[in-house]
Structure formats: structure tokens, C-alpha cells
Amino acid sequence: MGLLLCACGSLRYYAQAVHGQGELVVHRRAVSKLLRDPATDPQLAARLQQAQQARRFASQRLALPDNRSYTGYVALDRPYVVWNVFATPRYSVQAVPQCFPVSGCVAYRGWFREAAAKEYAAQLHARGDDVWIGGVPAYSTLGWFADPILSSMLRWDDDELDGTIFHELAHQLVYVKGDTAFNESFATFVQTEGLREWRQSRGLPPPDERVHAMERGFTHLVLDLRTRLATLYASGADAAAMEAGKQRQIAAFRVRYAQWRERDWPGDHRYDAWVAQPINNARLLPFGLYEQWTPAFAVLFRQAEGQWSAFYASVRELAREPKTQREQALQALCDSWQAEAAAGP
């Protein structure tokens, strides 16, 4: 009976995924046609025009896939395209894995309707897991479909929109099944370096480093909380002691956050709402996945003398390694980057 229920649940999940992706295909309109249509809102046309310029730059200058992805547009009837559900055991910072035929095992399960995501999250919560739901403005089908620009992506500024196109195209180029940290760190490096080159090509200064510095600082605080919780959960204490310790650690994190913000970023309250909301293990899962190995890819890019094709060849070599050897190589590259940073110019 348990197997049958599991199978039925899986069928329902894949049915909604097929339906959701099918809706995007059906409602996709070619950007070229929208730009020629006088009825198209001028502000939308201007955003799409620049996105198409960034799309061409991605293939011509960054050696990313040259296909129909991001040459179409879909106006959604909702703020996000999917909602990801993250889950952990109540006293663990390790994700409850979600495994799929193409992408392998990842830390979340995505739903095209918020109500379905909440229903699934409620099931996980009822069995005792910590859960968190995060809305997602964009995702990659890894080249299986021509991914469109979505109206949910247009809430970002131009840098974030263009950089996301670079990021998602990078997933189409190199993707290792079941290794989220590798995949996201690689795509994040392509996004960051690609955006720098894209701005330079238009005579613009590099992106504001202070924004990224604050992001890194906040991520460090969250990862520190996750480490403290992992130590607590490994202590062997009983459930009551772990629950009390968990709440103390979360409260102490909020104090450290307030001190850090006032010391380093006075007047900047962009993370206040995140910190004020309920915090559990699952809510910490996305942090660090997108940056863990980016220094390693920076070293590889420098070794490739800034040549994208040579860089991608090195990345593919790493991708072919077994995970343990791949992570050892990535760690060695990170150590090299840290040593150079410590040595200074």
C-alpha cells in the first residue's frame, strides 16, 4: 500500500509538472513579434529589446548555447513560475532529498501552483519535518525546451535579468546530475563574470561590489547559524534539549545579524524582513549552494586566460570526475584562490 501511495503521489507530481511546462510552451510568444507589434507596451518592449541584446552577447561573446531559449516571452498570471518546497528533519540541517530522472537528487521539489506547494509542504510538516516554500521567478529545463523570458523575471533590474539569462544558459552547457553545489556555483560564476563583460562591452562600470559584499556577509551569518545547529544536532542531546538549543541559536543569530548590520551596513535594512520571519532548518538550505565553489571557477577561468571555450573544457573535465575527486579538485582550487587573496597584489 505504501508503494502504491508513493507511486500515486509521484504520478500527480509529474502530471502537474507536465501541465505547467506545457502551459509555458502554449503561451510563449516570440520576442521578435512582440517588438514589431505596435500594441506592445513600450516599457515591456524596451526591457525585451535589451534582453535580446544580452541573449546575443551570451552566444557570441560568452560561448553559451545558441538556441531559441530566451527568445520567447510568457506573461504569467502569478508572481512566480514555480514554488520550491525545501524540507529537513526537525533536528538536521541536511535536506530531505528530492530525486528526479533528469536532474538527479536536489534539495527541493518545485510546483507550478502555490496551493499545491503548500499542500505538499503540509504533508511533510505533518510527519515532523521542517519545511519552507520559496517562490522562483525563473528556472532552466537544461535545454529540453526553449526556455522563455517570464514576466516574473521582469521585476528584476536589467543586470539581474541579463545575468539570469547567462546563468540559466550555463546550466544548459554543463550540468552534473545530483551535484547542486557544482552546478549552481558554475552557473553563478558565468553569471557574474558574464555580466561584468556585458557591462564593459557597453561602456558601463562593473556592478556595484558593495551589493555583493553585503550578500556575502549575510550568507556567512546564515551559514554560521547552520554550522552551529549541525553541532547541536550531533551532540546526542534529547529532543527537548535540542529544541531549546535550536531556539536559542536562532535568537542569537538575530542578535548577531542586528550587530553586523549596524556595524557594517548602517541604514541598510534589506534583510530585516527575512530575519524577522520564522526560521527553521529548511529555510537555511538554499544558502551557500550558489557560491560554494565560485572561487574555484574563478581560478579555472584565469588559468584559461579568460577564454570561455577553454574554461568550459576545463569545467567539463571536472564534471566527468567522480564526485569525491571532483570536490577534492575544487577544494584545491579554492585553497589556491584563498592563498593568492591572502598574499595580496
Residue pairs with C-beta under 8 A, 6 or more apart in sequence:
13 109
13 111
16 111
16 112
16 113
16 116
17 110
17 112
19 112
20 82
20 112
20 113
21 112
21 141
21 145
23 112
24 74
24 81
24 145
24 148
24 150
25 145
27 74
27 75
28 72
28 73
28 74
28 146
28 148
29 72
29 73
29 74
30 71
30 72
30 73
31 48
31 51
31 52
31 71
31 72
31 73
31 149
32 52
32 71
34 40
34 44
34 45
34 48
34 73
35 45
35 48
35 49
35 52
44 154
47 154
47 158
47 161
48 73
48 149
50 158
50 162
51 70
51 149
51 161
51 162
51 165
52 71
54 161
54 162
54 165
54 166
54 198
55 70
55 71
55 165
57 198
57 201
58 64
58 165
58 166
58 169
58 194
59 65
59 66
61 197
61 198
61 201
61 308
62 166
62 190
62 194
62 197
62 308
63 308
63 309
63 312
64 166
64 169
64 170
64 172
64 173
64 190
64 194
65 143
65 169
65 172
65 173
67 143
67 146
67 172
68 146
69 143
69 146
69 147
69 148
69 168
69 169
69 172
70 147
70 148
70 149
70 165
70 168
70 169
71 146
72 146
72 148
72 149
73 148
73 149
73 150
73 151
74 148
74 149
74 150
74 151
75 151
76 150
76 151
76 152
78 114
78 152
79 135
79 152
79 155
80 114
80 135
80 136
80 137
80 152
81 112
81 136
81 137
81 138
81 139
81 150
81 152
82 110
82 111
82 112
82 135
82 136
82 139
83 110
83 111
83 113
83 114
83 117
83 133
83 134
83 135
83 136
84 108
84 109
84 110
84 111
84 117
84 133
84 134
84 135
84 136
85 108
85 109
85 110
85 111
85 117
85 120
85 121
85 124
85 131
85 132
85 133
86 95
86 107
86 108
86 131
86 132
86 133
86 134
86 282
86 283
86 285
86 286
87 95
87 96
87 121
87 124
87 129
87 130
87 131
87 132
87 282
88 94
88 95
88 96
88 129
88 130
88 280
88 281
88 282
88 285
89 96
89 128
89 129
89 130
89 281
90 128
90 129
90 130
90 281
91 233
91 239
91 242
91 243
91 246
91 281
92 233
92 281
93 226
93 229
93 230
93 233
93 281
93 284
93 285
95 107
95 108
95 282
95 285
96 124
96 129
97 105
97 106
97 107
98 105
98 106
98 107
98 108
98 109
99 105
99 106
99 178
100 106
102 142
102 144
102 177
103 142
103 175
103 177
103 178
104 176
104 177
104 178
104 179
105 178
106 178
106 180
107 180
107 285
107 286
107 289
108 134
108 285
109 120
110 117
110 136
110 139
111 117
111 120
114 133
114 135
117 133
118 133
121 131
121 132
121 133
124 131
125 131
129 282
130 280
130 281
130 282
130 283
131 280
131 282
132 280
132 282
132 283
132 285
134 286
137 150
137 152
137 153
137 155
137 156
137 164
138 147
138 150
138 152
138 153
138 164
138 168
139 147
139 168
140 147
140 168
140 171
140 172
141 147
142 171
142 172
142 175
143 172
147 168
149 161
149 165
153 161
153 164
154 161
156 164
159 195
159 199
159 207
162 195
162 198
163 191
163 192
163 194
163 195
164 191
166 190
166 191
166 194
166 195
166 198
167 187
167 188
167 190
167 191
168 187
169 190
170 186
170 187
170 190
170 191
171 183
171 187
173 312
174 183
174 186
174 312
174 315
174 316
174 319
175 183
176 182
176 183
176 319
176 326
178 323
179 323
179 326
180 289
181 288
181 289
181 292
181 293
182 293
182 318
182 319
182 326
182 330
184 289
184 290
184 292
185 289
185 290
185 291
185 292
185 293
185 294
185 296
185 297
186 293
186 297
186 315
188 290
188 291
188 294
189 294
189 297
189 298
189 301
192 212
192 294
193 298
193 301
195 207
196 206
196 207
199 205
199 206
199 207
200 206
214 264
214 265
214 268
214 270
216 291
217 260
217 264
217 265
218 257
218 271
219 287
219 288
219 291
221 253
221 256
221 257
221 260
222 253
222 284
222 287
222 288
223 287
223 288
224 253
224 256
225 249
225 250
225 253
225 284
226 281
226 284
226 287
226 288
228 249
229 246
229 249
229 281
229 284
232 242
232 245
232 246
232 249
233 242
235 242
237 245
250 279
253 275
253 279
254 275
257 271
257 275
261 268
261 269
261 271
261 272
293 330
293 333
293 334
295 333
295 334
295 337
295 338
296 329
296 330
296 331
296 333
296 334
296 337
297 315
297 333
298 337
299 333
299 334
299 336
299 337
300 311
300 314
300 315
300 318
300 333
301 311
303 314
304 310
304 311
304 313
304 314
318 326
318 329
318 330
319 326
321 329
